[in-house]
Amino acid sequence: MLNYLYTVADKVGENEKVMRQIKNNTPEQAFLGDFPQAVDEAVMDSSEAQRNQMMQILSSPQIANGFARAVLD
């Protein structure tokens, strides 16, 4: 779960408008701005990316084997 949190946080960090809001406001004020929507969008984007990666791995035995070896290492 912690890795997923970092993934979402990194994606939110790409949103310049939200990062300005975070930098210039208290956490409570940031929650009143675009931050919650940016988190939702980051969650959705990461889901799509993971789904694409999953399909690549599962659709190719060669890729699946390489992935499994990387996990083992």
N, C-alpha and C positions, 0 to 999 in steps of 0.2 A: 504494500500500500504506500510505503514511503517513496519508492521509486516513481509510482504513479503521481504522487503529489508533486514531486520535482518536475516531472514531465509537464503537468498542467501549469505549474508556476513558471516554467521556462516559456511556455506558449503565451501566457498572460504577459510576461516580460517583453514580448515582441510588440505589444500594443502600446505605441508611444503615447497616445492620449491617456490611457489608463495609468501608465507609469508617471506621467506628469501629475495626474490627479492624486496618486499615492504620495508622490514626493512633496506636494504642496498642501496636503491636508492631513488631518488626523485619520486614523483607521476608521473611526465612526463616520466621518465625512466621506471617505473614499467609498464606503458601502452605499452611500446615497447617490453616488455617481455611476459610472459605467463599469465599475469593477465586478459586480455580481454577474452581469451579462457576459463580460469577458471571460470569467471563469466557466460559465456554462458553455460558451463557444469553444473554449480550449478543451473541455471535456469531450464535446462532440467531435472536434477535430482529431483528438488523440484516439478516439474510438475508431474513426474511419481509417486512420493510419495503421492502427493495430490490426484491424480487420484485413486490410490490404496485405500486410506482412504475413498474417496467418494464412491467407489464401495462397500466397507465393510459396510458402513453406510446404503446405499440405498438397499443393498441386504438382510438386516436382520431387520425386524421390532423391534426385541429386542435390537439390537445395536443402531438403530435409536432412539428408546425411551430413552435409556441411554444417548446417545449423546445430545438429546434435553434437557433432565433434567440437564446435565452438563452446557449447554449453559444458561439455566434459572438461575442456581445457580450463 
